[in-house]
Amino acid sequence: MSNTAADSFRQNLATDEETGVTTDAFLENGNQSKSPPSSNPPQTKSRVGWIISGVLLLLCIIGLAFSMSNRNNESNEVRAVGTSAPRGPTTALDEAKETDRFTSNATASSDNGAKDSTNTLTAFTPQESVGDVALLTLPEIQTTSSPTRSPTPVPSSSPTIPPTDIPSIVPTNVPSTSSGPTGGPSADPSLHPTSWPSALPSTQPTLAPSESPTDEPTKSPTDLPTASPSTNPTKSPFNFSSWTYSAFGLEPSATPSKKPTSEPSTSPSQNPTLEPSKQPTRKPTRRPTRKPTRKPTRQPTKQPTPSPSLSPTNRPTSEPTPYEPFFFGDEFDKYEDLGINVSRGLSVRVIAETGKPVQFANGGKSKLDAHTWPDGAGVIPMNPNNPLEDGYVYVSNSEENDGEAGVYGIYFDKDGNIVDYQALQTGTTWNCGGGLTPWNTWVTCEEHEDGQCWQIDPVNRRVEKTVLGGDGGEFESVAVDNSDVDRPVFFTTEDDEMGAMRRFVASGSGWDALHSKGDHSFLRILDGETYEWTTDEDAARESAKKFYPNSEGISFHEGKIFFMSKEKKMMFVLDLENMTYETEKTGKKFYGEGSFGDEPDQNMFGPTRKYMYFTEDGGRSPGVYARFGNDGTYFTLFQAIEGGIYGNDEDETTGIALSPDGKRFYAGIQTGIIFEFTRDDGQPFE
């Protein structure tokens, strides 16, 4: 029997089984539509076979055209997706925009030619890391305008694209030698796949990338480079829409800046700015430089200050050296063995204790025990012409009664070492407060009905009663206005309910001024703003009872008198030129630890007049306080521990004074102890 075209077709399909291509479904469909071979003439069989083959060929062409159309669409989508790394969910509209953008970039790239092989995307980096923001730094991402393609593997026995139910009509038995794709399928295509894949890989990319990655990369790279990237940067491959920068006050711009900005922007750019973002402050920092400058500046300068001297000087410089500001009372350090709380930043030592000899720096001790009931005090240099080189004496009252009181001196060398202790006056009663004179003497005041005021020279050991006491009284403290050195004016307070302040205008100077004739008058408050000096003692005493009973400490500074009314817990400020006055409740405005709630007693200004210092009378935790300038804020230097050694009964602090260099602050508690305080930073008190 001769073979028909259908028989030949079946034989060819059977031989394709050796290539691994399945054709059973096709054979079965064909067998079901045909009956077993018959004895029809060969011409009839041949005609029927060609008709069937033609119908099948037409169906194959239609199916192939539809398949190629779908593959072209998929190829375009794959190219668009390949330009970016996987992102979060997007809408169909976003995908369409992305595809259009890629197509335009690819066209521009092909027209202009390849300039760079990759486009590097730099991640957002905060100018200053804040908490977890440092974790938001992204790695550098390289993107191209066209998808890169995994290299094809070494020719395998199976095609890389899964076979379809319809055999390929494009012959691949012989590799193409042309540099471009063929014009179209052959005129007489075969109806079945080739028996074996091509021996060599194609030098041209396939129409579309494979739908699934290959198992292994090729051993040799492709001959043609990838398409050049677009000239415009692509959008970030990461979706930042879910990231929140508002918590840090940052919001990245839509596109990175191509040039650095001249001024800092509210949103960070991906390139560094030309200048640092921080501008110099107009105020000096709280912490000064470690090296002292020759002259402190009020505002920071752009040029460095001159270098300081290499060796320290023994004396303080003419201009104050900048240092870190010190505030009393930030915190307390507790000294239980001394019975006091001390402002942190201060150190303390005991220089005298009632009933015990005073210890000297050379290991010796005084013949006398330290005096009882220490009260008002002052410091006088041994040599007024050279006060920092020849030592000084701390002059202290003893408020003992019945002729057992007096005045005593603790002598120091220039370095603050105790070298001697002497009695300067004895046989008096209730020596309470007093005051210093401009000619370096001490005035001590007796506080009893017939009390007097005495002038003492601790250097030359000279004592003399003054004219300030008159017929006697319960005198407290003295201040001097020496503006006119030939006619100094003295102001004396009296600790009594009706104790009127006395004013004495001397007719002499120096030591003799307190023992000369002069004019006596008394303070009388007229109303809430003005006052007068009157010779009517009775009217003045009535005024004292109403406005300023039990006056205590007093100081003179820049044309004003500052004195305390213990009973009112008030400070009075008399303007001597305008004849007006003001009042202030002591301790009302307070900073830090402690409190100034009991009666104000003695007062004095520091060397720079920055602070006025106060002692306190009464209560179970009396202290020493500093008032800041015109601000009126009070601070605590030290305070007795309530319930401690000196906090069981009502007591008072006494004896505030400063060494000539201002670095040693003296004060005591009246029941029997005198302290010396120094600043830990080595600076003087102000």
Beta strands, then each sheet from edge to edge (+ up, - down):
strand 1: 119-121
strand 2: 141-143
strand 3: 332-335
strand 4: 340-343
strand 5: 346-353
strand 6: 357-359
strand 7: 365-369
strand 8: 374-381
strand 9: 392-398
strand 10: 405-412
strand 11: 418-428
strand 12: 431-436
strand 13: 442-446
strand 14: 453-457
strand 15: 462-465
strand 16: 475-481
strand 17: 489-494
strand 18: 502-506
strand 19: 518-525
strand 20: 531-534
strand 21: 551-557
strand 22: 560-565
strand 23: 570-575
strand 24: 580-585
strand 25: 589-590
strand 26: 599-605
strand 27: 611-617
strand 28: 623-628
strand 29: 633-640
strand 30: 653-658
strand 31: 665-669
strand 32: 673-679
sheet 1: 1+ 2-
sheet 2: 3+ 4- 29+ 25+
sheet 3: 3+ 4- 29+ 28- 27+ 26-
sheet 4: 5+ 32- 31+ 30-
sheet 5: 6+ 7-
sheet 6: 8+ 9- 10+ 11-
sheet 7: 12+ 13- 14+ 15-
sheet 8: 16+ 17- 18+ 19- 20+
sheet 9: 21+ 22- 23+ 24-
end
